[in-house]
C-alpha cells in the first residue's frame, strides 16, 4: 500500500470516527437528559444484532454497540469518499452534499436497517426526537463526513 492510500484511508476513518462521535454524543446527551444511561444507548445499538438479549449481556453488548456504531459510520464515510471519486458534485458542493448525505444516512438507518434488524422496539418518530435526529445527522454526521473526506481528495 502506498503513502497516498494510507492518507486517504486515514481521512476516511477520521471522518467516520468524528461522525460517529457526534451522533453518539447527541444520543447520550439527548437521552441522558431523559434519564437513559450511556450504556443503555450502546446496548440499544447492539440490539440491532441481538434483539432484547443485548440488555442482558452487560459490557459485551456495550462494546458491540460501540464497535458497530463506529464501523457503520466509517463505512458511510468510505461510501461518500468513493462517490466523490466518481461524481464532482460532492467535492464541489461539500456543504450541500454533506447535509443531503446526512439526511440519506438518517433515512437509510431508520427505514431500511432498523426494520430489517433485530431491533426490538416499534419505530416511532416523535417531533422533537425526529427534528433533533435529522439536524444531528445533517450537520454532525453528513457535513463532517463531507468536509473531512474532501481532504482525502486533495491530499
Secondary structure, 3 states (H helix, E strand, C coil): CCHHHHHHHHHHHHHHHHHHHHHHHHHHHHHHCCCCCHHHHHHHHHHHHHHHHHHHCCHHHHHHHHHHHHHHHHHHHHHHHHHHHHCCHHHHCHHHHHHHHHHHHHHHHHHHHHHHCCCCCCCCCCHHHHHHHHHHHHHHHHHHHHHHHHHHHHC
